[in-house]
Amino acid sequence: MHTVAVIGASGLVGRALVSALEARADWRIVPTARRRTGGRTVALDIRDASAVVSFIDRIRPDAIVIAAAERRPDVCERDPAAARALNVDAVTTIASAARRHGAWVLSISTDYVFDGSAPPYRIDDAPAPLNAYGRSKLEGERALAQATDFGCVLRLPLLFGPVLDWSESAVTSLVPAIVASAAPGAAAAPMDAWATRYPTYTPDVAQAILGMLERHAARQAVCGVAQWSGDEPMTKFDIASRIARVLGIDARLVAQTASLDATPRPRDCHLDSSRLDALGIGRRTPFDVAFAQVLETSPALT
Ligand SMILES: NC(=O)c1ccc[n+]([C@@H]2O[C@H](COP(=O)([O-])OP(=O)(O)OC[C@H]3O[C@@H](n4cnc5c(N)ncnc54)[C@H](OP(=O)(O)O)[C@@H]3O)[C@@H](O)[C@H]2O)c1
């Protein structure tokens, strides 16, 4: 049976992907996570190289999706070595073991490999990351390419989707401040209006990955680098305004036009998705529709 391992299945992307993979009842799906295990999710710390090798030797996957990472820029800035262990070294371990089994590897990367000064970015544009997170993910891309020629990097921008906690995505993390700003007498909530983002819905990302996995299963694997992005440019101020509209509340928001982030971040990393578009892979749910779907399964709003 066609076996797909999803490494980091308990995260924002991993959960959406495992859910989309239910459509393939004819495939064997093996999800893994470090802390949030249970059910059929296998406990695997990808920093433990021998555990990774024995896992891959045991399940003999046809394809592996690496959705495990340290993806918080501030955390990467504080401890780049810890970020590297996950975002680079573990990719080498997984991809090297995959190569020995002839498995195709899809490793997820980020728009933060670019400096954001000259969008849109095509897959072969020169990366120039501005922060430790982007540097570790770029090294991870190179680690994949060095370990196997039967793999693909999939770069993604700012993501949102069904969350277990509002803080889980940089889109939904705006919600508590938006809601609080609508209370009588509350102070206005400052929102970044400097950087342009392309919020992308994780169930749409999962469809794109499913499409790529299906191509691999049909012996037409996409290799090298691919990119996938939503197509609605928005600042966080725009995102917050749209969220307030979907919530039907009168939020008081203030646009901040200068970047106040401690960690340097790119201004506009719009990813050109034409390689996957040309293959007919993926779909784009409008932001308001997607956010309304997120609310249906989200934590309670207080
Ligand atoms: N979120 C975004 O806005 C965004 C944007 C662009 C690109 N990306 C990229 O998309 C990918 C997925 O990100 P995400 O947002 O889904 O991340 P996430 O929600 O933080 O999930 C991270 C996953 O990695 C697992 N993990 C963490 N440390 C591990 C370890 N030592 N061993 C094994 N598994 C470990 C976590 O498992 P446990 O929590 O159960 O331990 C979880 O399943 C990453 O490559 C990220 O760089 C994300």
The ligand as a MOL file (V3000), in Angstrom:
LIG
                    3D

  0  0  0     0  0            999 V3000
M  V30 BEGIN CTAB
M  V30 COUNTS 48 52 0 0 0
M  V30 BEGIN ATOM
M  V30 1 N 2.7300 29.0430 10.4700 0
M  V30 2 C 3.0730 29.8620 9.4770 0
M  V30 3 O 2.5460 31.0110 9.3380 0
M  V30 4 C 4.0920 29.4150 8.4590 0
M  V30 5 C 4.3910 30.2700 7.3880 0
M  V30 6 C 5.2960 29.8540 6.4070 0
M  V30 7 C 5.9010 28.6080 6.5150 0
M  V30 8 N 5.6170 27.8090 7.5740 0 CHG=1
M  V30 9 C 6.3010 26.5140 7.6610 0
M  V30 10 O 5.3050 25.5080 7.6430 0
M  V30 11 C 5.7780 24.3760 8.3760 0
M  V30 12 C 4.7300 23.9660 9.3880 0
M  V30 13 O 4.5520 25.0500 10.2980 0
M  V30 14 P 3.3630 25.0560 11.3530 0
M  V30 15 O 2.8760 26.4450 11.4390 0
M  V30 16 O 2.4180 23.9370 11.0860 0 CHG=-1
M  V30 17 O 4.1880 24.7490 12.6880 0
M  V30 18 P 3.6200 24.3830 14.1190 0
M  V30 19 O 2.1520 24.6040 14.1990 0
M  V30 20 O 4.5030 25.0860 15.0970 0
M  V30 21 O 3.8690 22.8130 14.2390 0
M  V30 22 C 5.1610 22.3410 14.3820 0
M  V30 23 C 5.1290 20.8240 14.3570 0
M  V30 24 O 6.4730 20.3780 14.5760 0
M  V30 25 C 6.4480 19.4010 15.6000 0
M  V30 26 N 7.7180 19.4060 16.2970 0
M  V30 27 C 8.2800 20.4350 16.9660 0
M  V30 28 N 9.4640 20.0440 17.4780 0
M  V30 29 C 9.6430 18.7360 17.1150 0
M  V30 30 C 10.6450 17.7790 17.3460 0
M  V30 31 N 11.7430 18.0540 18.0640 0
M  V30 32 N 10.4820 16.5340 16.8130 0
M  V30 33 C 9.3850 16.2440 16.1120 0
M  V30 34 N 8.3870 17.0910 15.8390 0
M  V30 35 C 8.5250 18.3380 16.3550 0
M  V30 36 C 5.2990 19.8020 16.4870 0
M  V30 37 O 4.8880 18.7010 17.2850 0
M  V30 38 P 4.4380 18.8680 18.8240 0
M  V30 39 O 3.9550 20.2860 19.0060 0
M  V30 40 O 3.3530 17.8800 19.0050 0
M  V30 41 O 5.6300 18.5670 19.6340 0
M  V30 42 C 4.2650 20.1960 15.4410 0
M  V30 43 O 3.6520 19.0490 14.9290 0
M  V30 44 C 7.1270 24.7940 8.9630 0
M  V30 45 O 8.1470 24.3340 8.1350 0
M  V30 46 C 7.0890 26.2980 8.9250 0
M  V30 47 O 8.3940 26.8390 8.8490 0
M  V30 48 C 4.7210 28.1700 8.5470 0
M  V30 END ATOM
M  V30 BEGIN BOND
M  V30 1 1 1 2
M  V30 2 2 2 3
M  V30 3 1 2 4
M  V30 4 1 4 5
M  V30 5 2 4 48
M  V30 6 2 5 6
M  V30 7 1 6 7
M  V30 8 2 7 8
M  V30 9 1 8 9
M  V30 10 1 8 48
M  V30 11 1 9 10
M  V30 12 1 9 46
M  V30 13 1 10 11
M  V30 14 1 11 12
M  V30 15 1 11 44
M  V30 16 1 12 13
M  V30 17 1 13 14
M  V30 18 2 14 15
M  V30 19 1 14 16
M  V30 20 1 14 17
M  V30 21 1 17 18
M  V30 22 2 18 19
M  V30 23 1 18 20
M  V30 24 1 18 21
M  V30 25 1 21 22
M  V30 26 1 22 23
M  V30 27 1 23 24
M  V30 28 1 23 42
M  V30 29 1 24 25
M  V30 30 1 25 26
M  V30 31 1 25 36
M  V30 32 1 26 27
M  V30 33 1 26 35
M  V30 34 2 27 28
M  V30 35 1 28 29
M  V30 36 1 29 30
M  V30 37 2 29 35
M  V30 38 1 30 31
M  V30 39 2 30 32
M  V30 40 1 32 33
M  V30 41 2 33 34
M  V30 42 1 34 35
M  V30 43 1 36 37
M  V30 44 1 36 42
M  V30 45 1 37 38
M  V30 46 2 38 39
M  V30 47 1 38 40
M  V30 48 1 38 41
M  V30 49 1 42 43
M  V30 50 1 44 45
M  V30 51 1 44 46
M  V30 52 1 46 47
M  V30 END BOND
M  V30 END CTAB
M  END
